């Protein structure tokens, strides 16, 4: 019968002080979500995670409300020859991560340090979802940095879910979750501009010129698809929007309404958005975006048509009624095809007329096209 022990007790020689835990979080550069714990409200007995595990295998599982929330070590049968006191505690004072690496959660050390296992164990560690998206990565791109005899190395994940990442380990050492941010040349920055007529219905602080609605996004070029990471502030709390990529922008390159605008053209529904109680808005999507985003419909003789502009529309037509929009004449820009007006959108390039999702314009033809 497998013996499982999950006891927590404080060892004076390895006690984690508030200061040392703070150092660990500072070293991690971003401690949030499941990793966002301090010792202030945590009982002393929960500051070191132990289990006596023998040849039958066993687990250590960190409990919610402790600095070990999200931590799990599963040692299979046959990995240990003798009963061994396995410990997990905070790792601090380690050398910095290599250049181009960013830690996204606290660091932990497993003991007995350096103990080799006859069979690989599975280690799960927490990370901050916010730290991952701030570095333009998704959960399945999180890795664990593992401190071996030769310094830091990376272990690719075998799974990730809800702010935790899992890897297989062959020995007990130290490490934490992190990501490799994308290279600068693979990031395309987008700035959204409002339809001037609806700003009073969009703004959290309509009369404050220093806190006007601001929405930006970074698009990261990928091998199979691209990632878009959107963030906004000073949006009226609770407002909901629908994000689309479209063929044409309502605004010209100067940010003013285009006098020759004759419709948004082909449109793709990409995501829902919502401003939180603080007026902030965040979203991330993964799809084909840069240079090759298009759709077509041979049934209506629509040829391949690119959608290089990005905009979002009021989900509720009534939310823009005070700004002159008629709710009885909704737009089709939501799942129910009964949305409000455009809120904000990107601008076309002044020379090519193409939206910012085209990064390789071909100006040898007129009008310019995108070179995929």
C-alpha positions as CSV (number, residue, x, y, z in Angstrom):
1,X,0.0,0.0,0.0
2,X,1.4,3.4,-0.9
3,X,2.2,5.6,2.1
4,X,1.3,9.2,1.7
5,X,2.3,11.8,4.2
6,X,1.5,15.5,3.9
7,X,2.7,17.1,7.1
8,X,3.8,20.6,7.6
9,X,6.2,21.6,10.3
10,X,8.7,24.3,11.0
11,X,12.3,23.4,11.2
12,X,14.3,26.1,13.1
13,X,17.4,25.6,11.0
14,X,15.4,26.2,7.8
15,X,12.8,28.6,9.0
16,X,11.7,31.1,6.4
17,X,11.5,34.7,7.7
18,X,9.4,37.4,6.2
19,X,12.5,39.0,4.9
20,X,13.8,35.9,3.2
21,X,10.5,35.2,1.5
22,X,10.4,38.8,0.3
23,X,13.9,38.3,-1.1
24,X,12.7,35.2,-3.0
25,X,9.7,37.2,-4.4
26,X,12.0,40.1,-5.4
27,X,14.3,37.7,-7.1
28,X,11.4,36.2,-9.0
29,X,10.6,39.7,-10.3
30,X,6.9,39.1,-10.3
31,X,5.0,37.3,-7.5
32,X,1.3,37.2,-8.0
33,X,-1.7,34.9,-8.4
34,X,-1.0,31.6,-6.8
35,X,2.5,32.8,-6.0
36,X,1.4,35.9,-4.2
37,X,1.9,34.9,-0.6
38,X,3.7,36.4,2.4
39,X,4.4,35.2,5.9
40,X,2.4,38.0,7.6
41,X,-0.8,35.9,7.9
42,X,0.7,32.4,7.6
43,X,1.1,30.2,10.7
44,X,4.7,29.3,11.5
45,X,4.0,25.6,11.2
46,X,3.2,26.0,7.5
47,X,6.5,27.6,6.5
48,X,8.3,24.3,5.6
49,X,6.8,21.5,3.6
50,X,7.9,17.9,4.6
51,X,7.0,14.3,3.9
52,X,8.6,11.1,4.8
53,X,8.5,9.1,1.6
54,X,9.8,5.6,1.0
55,X,10.1,3.0,-1.8
56,X,6.3,3.0,-2.3
57,X,6.3,6.7,-3.3
58,X,4.3,9.6,-2.1
59,X,3.4,13.3,-2.5
60,X,4.0,16.6,-1.0
61,X,1.2,19.1,-1.6
62,X,1.3,22.7,-0.6
63,X,-2.0,24.0,0.9
64,X,-3.9,27.1,0.1
65,X,-3.0,30.0,2.4
66,X,0.6,29.0,2.7
67,X,3.7,30.1,0.8
68,X,3.5,26.7,-0.9
69,X,0.1,27.1,-2.5
70,X,0.4,25.5,-6.0
71,X,3.4,23.4,-5.1
72,X,3.2,19.6,-5.6
73,X,5.9,17.0,-5.7
74,X,4.9,13.4,-6.8
75,X,7.5,10.8,-6.3
76,X,6.6,7.4,-7.9
77,X,7.1,4.0,-6.5
78,X,10.6,2.8,-6.9
79,X,12.2,6.3,-7.1
80,X,13.6,6.0,-3.5
81,X,15.3,3.0,-2.0
82,X,14.9,4.0,1.6
83,X,12.5,6.1,3.6
84,X,13.6,9.7,3.2
85,X,12.5,13.0,4.7
86,X,11.8,15.1,1.7
87,X,11.6,18.9,2.2
88,X,10.6,21.9,0.1
89,X,11.4,25.4,1.3
90,X,12.0,28.8,-0.2
91,X,15.2,29.3,-2.2
92,X,16.9,32.7,-1.8
93,X,20.3,34.1,-2.4
94,X,20.7,32.2,-5.7
95,X,22.5,33.6,-8.7
96,X,20.3,35.7,-11.2
97,X,18.6,33.9,-14.0
98,X,20.4,34.0,-17.4
99,X,19.9,37.0,-19.7
100,X,16.7,36.8,-21.7
101,X,14.9,34.9,-18.9
102,X,12.3,36.3,-16.5
103,X,11.1,34.5,-13.3
104,X,7.3,34.5,-12.9
105,X,6.9,33.0,-9.5
106,X,8.8,32.3,-6.2
107,X,11.8,30.0,-6.1
108,X,11.9,26.8,-4.1
109,X,14.6,24.3,-3.1
110,X,14.1,20.6,-2.7
111,X,16.0,18.6,-0.1
112,X,18.0,16.5,0.4
113,X,19.7,18.7,-2.2
114,X,21.2,16.8,-5.0
115,X,19.4,13.5,-4.2
116,X,19.2,11.4,-7.3
117,X,16.0,9.5,-8.0
118,X,15.8,6.1,-9.5
119,X,12.6,7.1,-11.4
120,X,11.7,10.7,-12.4
121,X,9.4,12.6,-10.1
122,X,6.8,15.2,-11.2
123,X,7.2,18.7,-9.8
124,X,4.5,21.4,-10.0
125,X,5.3,25.0,-9.1
126,X,3.1,28.2,-9.1
127,X,3.5,31.2,-11.4
128,X,1.8,34.5,-11.8
129,X,-0.5,34.7,-14.8
130,X,-0.1,38.4,-14.9
131,X,3.7,38.1,-15.0
132,X,3.5,35.7,-17.9
133,X,1.2,37.9,-20.0
134,X,3.2,41.0,-19.1
135,X,6.1,39.2,-20.8
136,X,4.0,38.4,-23.9
137,X,3.8,34.7,-23.3
138,X,1.0,32.1,-22.8
139,X,0.7,29.4,-20.1
140,X,2.0,26.7,-22.4
141,X,5.2,28.6,-22.9
142,X,6.1,28.7,-19.2
143,X,9.2,26.6,-18.2
144,X,10.9,25.8,-14.9
145,X,14.4,27.2,-14.4
146,X,16.4,24.5,-12.6
147,X,19.6,25.2,-10.6
148,X,22.0,22.4,-11.2
149,X,25.7,22.0,-10.6
150,X,26.6,24.0,-13.7
151,X,24.1,26.9,-12.9
152,X,20.7,27.6,-14.3
153,X,19.1,25.4,-16.9
154,X,15.6,25.1,-18.3
155,X,13.1,22.3,-18.1
156,X,10.2,22.2,-20.6
157,X,6.8,21.7,-19.1
158,X,4.8,18.5,-19.4
159,X,1.6,20.4,-18.5
160,X,0.3,23.8,-17.2
161,X,-3.0,24.9,-15.7
162,X,-4.4,27.7,-13.6
163,X,-1.2,29.3,-12.7
164,X,0.9,26.2,-12.2
165,X,3.5,24.4,-14.4
166,X,4.7,20.8,-14.2
167,X,8.0,19.2,-15.2
168,X,9.7,15.9,-14.7
169,X,12.8,15.9,-12.5
170,X,15.5,13.3,-11.9
171,X,17.1,14.8,-8.8
172,X,16.2,17.2,-6.0
173,X,17.5,20.7,-6.6
174,X,16.0,24.2,-6.7
175,X,14.1,26.3,-9.2
176,X,11.1,28.3,-10.2
177,X,8.7,29.1,-13.1
178,X,9.6,31.6,-15.7
179,X,9.5,32.5,-19.4
180,X,11.7,33.7,-22.2
181,X,10.2,37.0,-23.5
182,X,10.1,37.4,-27.3
183,X,12.8,39.2,-29.2
184,X,12.1,42.8,-29.8
185,X,12.0,42.3,-33.6
186,X,9.1,39.9,-33.2
187,X,6.9,42.4,-31.4
188,X,4.5,44.8,-33.3
189,X,3.0,47.5,-31.2
190,X,-0.6,48.7,-31.8
191,X,-2.2,51.9,-30.5
192,X,-6.0,52.2,-30.5
193,X,-7.7,55.6,-31.2
194,X,-11.3,56.4,-30.2
195,X,-14.1,57.6,-32.4
196,X,-14.2,61.2,-31.0
197,X,-18.0,61.3,-30.9
198,X,-18.2,58.5,-28.3
199,X,-15.4,59.4,-25.9
200,X,-17.8,60.6,-23.2
201,X,-19.5,57.2,-23.1
202,X,-16.2,55.4,-23.1
203,X,-14.2,57.4,-20.6
204,X,-13.9,56.6,-16.9
205,X,-13.1,60.3,-16.3
206,X,-14.6,62.2,-19.2
207,X,-13.6,65.7,-17.9
208,X,-10.0,64.8,-17.0
209,X,-7.7,65.4,-20.0
210,X,-4.8,63.6,-18.2
211,X,-6.8,60.4,-17.8
212,X,-8.4,59.8,-21.1
213,X,-9.1,56.2,-22.4
214,X,-5.9,54.5,-23.5
215,X,-5.7,51.1,-25.1
216,X,-2.6,49.5,-26.6
217,X,-1.6,46.0,-27.7
218,X,1.5,44.1,-28.6
219,X,1.4,41.4,-31.3
220,X,4.1,38.8,-31.0
221,X,5.0,36.9,-34.1
222,X,5.0,33.1,-33.6
223,X,6.0,30.0,-35.6
224,X,2.5,28.6,-36.0
225,X,0.4,31.6,-35.0
226,X,0.7,35.0,-33.3
227,X,-0.2,36.3,-29.9
228,X,-2.0,39.6,-29.1
229,X,-1.7,41.1,-25.6
230,X,-4.1,44.0,-25.1
231,X,-4.1,46.4,-22.1
232,X,-6.3,49.4,-21.5
233,X,-6.9,52.0,-18.7
234,X,-9.3,54.8,-17.8
235,X,-12.2,52.9,-19.4
236,X,-15.6,53.2,-17.7
237,X,-15.8,50.3,-15.3
238,X,-18.0,47.4,-16.3
239,X,-18.2,48.3,-20.0
240,X,-18.1,45.3,-22.3
241,X,-16.7,45.3,-25.9
242,X,-16.2,43.0,-28.8
243,X,-12.8,42.9,-30.5
244,X,-12.7,42.4,-34.3
245,X,-10.0,42.5,-37.0
246,X,-11.5,44.4,-40.0
247,X,-10.5,45.4,-43.5
248,X,-10.7,49.1,-43.1
249,X,-10.5,51.7,-40.3
250,X,-13.0,54.5,-39.7
251,X,-10.1,56.8,-39.0
252,X,-7.4,58.1,-41.3
253,X,-3.6,58.0,-40.6
254,X,-4.0,61.4,-38.7
255,X,-6.6,59.9,-36.3
256,X,-9.5,61.9,-37.7
257,X,-12.6,60.4,-39.3
258,X,-11.8,59.4,-42.9
259,X,-14.0,61.5,-45.2
260,X,-13.8,58.7,-47.8
261,X,-14.8,55.9,-45.3
262,X,-17.4,53.6,-46.9
263,X,-17.5,50.8,-44.4
264,X,-15.3,48.5,-42.4
265,X,-15.3,45.8,-45.0
266,X,-14.6,42.2,-44.1
267,X,-14.5,41.6,-40.4
268,X,-13.4,38.7,-38.1
269,X,-14.7,38.4,-34.5
270,X,-11.7,37.8,-32.2
271,X,-12.5,38.3,-28.5
272,X,-14.7,39.8,-25.8
273,X,-13.3,42.6,-23.6
274,X,-14.5,44.1,-20.3
275,X,-13.2,46.9,-18.1
276,X,-12.8,45.9,-14.5
277,X,-13.8,48.0,-11.4
278,X,-10.7,50.0,-11.7
279,X,-11.2,50.9,-15.3
280,X,-8.5,48.6,-16.6
281,X,-8.9,46.1,-19.4
282,X,-6.7,43.2,-20.4
283,X,-7.0,40.4,-22.9
284,X,-4.8,38.0,-24.8
285,X,-5.6,35.9,-27.9
286,X,-3.6,33.5,-30.1
287,X,-4.4,33.2,-33.8
288,X,-3.0,34.2,-37.2
289,X,-2.6,38.0,-37.1
290,X,0.5,39.4,-38.8
291,X,0.7,39.7,-42.6
292,X,-1.5,36.7,-43.4
293,X,-4.8,37.2,-41.7
294,X,-7.6,36.9,-44.2
295,X,-10.9,35.3,-45.1
296,X,-12.8,34.4,-48.3
297,X,-16.1,33.2,-49.4
298,X,-16.4,31.7,-53.0
299,X,-20.2,31.4,-52.6
300,X,-20.5,35.2,-52.8
301,X,-17.4,35.6,-55.0
302,X,-15.4,37.2,-52.1
303,X,-11.7,36.7,-52.9
304,X,-9.1,36.3,-50.1
305,X,-9.5,39.5,-48.1
306,X,-7.1,40.7,-45.4
307,X,-8.2,42.3,-42.2
308,X,-5.2,44.3,-41.0
309,X,-7.0,46.8,-38.7
310,X,-8.0,46.0,-35.1
311,X,-11.0,47.6,-33.4
312,X,-13.5,47.0,-30.7
313,X,-17.2,47.9,-30.4
314,X,-19.6,48.6,-27.5
315,X,-21.3,45.3,-26.8
316,X,-24.5,47.1,-25.4
317,X,-26.0,49.6,-27.9
318,X,-27.5,51.5,-24.9
319,X,-24.1,52.2,-23.5
320,X,-23.5,54.7,-26.2
321,X,-27.0,56.2,-26.4
322,X,-25.9,59.3,-24.5
323,X,-23.3,60.0,-27.2
324,X,-25.9,60.1,-30.1
325,X,-26.0,56.4,-31.0
326,X,-29.5,55.0,-31.8
327,X,-29.9,51.7,-29.9
328,X,-32.8,50.8,-32.3
329,X,-30.2,50.6,-35.1
330,X,-27.5,48.3,-33.7
331,X,-24.4,47.2,-35.5
332,X,-23.6,43.5,-36.2
333,X,-20.3,43.6,-34.1
334,X,-21.1,41.0,-31.4
335,X,-22.3,37.4,-31.1
336,X,-26.0,38.5,-31.1
337,X,-25.4,40.8,-34.1
338,X,-26.9,43.6,-32.0
339,X,-23.9,45.7,-30.8
340,X,-23.2,49.4,-30.3
341,X,-20.9,51.6,-32.3
342,X,-17.1,51.5,-32.7
343,X,-15.2,52.5,-29.6
344,X,-11.6,52.5,-30.6
345,X,-9.6,51.3,-33.7
346,X,-6.1,51.2,-35.1
347,X,-4.9,53.6,-37.9
348,X,-3.8,52.8,-41.4
349,X,-0.2,53.7,-42.5
350,X,-0.1,57.1,-44.2
351,X,1.9,55.8,-47.1
352,X,0.5,52.3,-47.8
353,X,-3.0,52.7,-46.5
354,X,-2.6,49.3,-44.8
355,X,-3.4,48.5,-41.2
356,X,-0.7,47.8,-38.6
357,X,-1.1,44.0,-38.9
358,X,0.7,44.2,-42.2
359,X,4.4,44.4,-41.4
360,X,5.7,43.6,-45.0
361,X,4.0,46.0,-47.4
362,X,4.6,45.6,-51.1
363,X,4.6,49.0,-52.6
364,X,5.5,47.8,-56.1
365,X,1.8,47.7,-56.9
366,X,-0.9,50.3,-56.3
367,X,-2.7,50.1,-54.1
368,X,-0.1,48.6,-51.9
369,X,-0.6,45.0,-50.7
370,X,0.9,42.9,-48.0
371,X,3.7,40.4,-48.8
372,X,3.0,37.3,-46.8
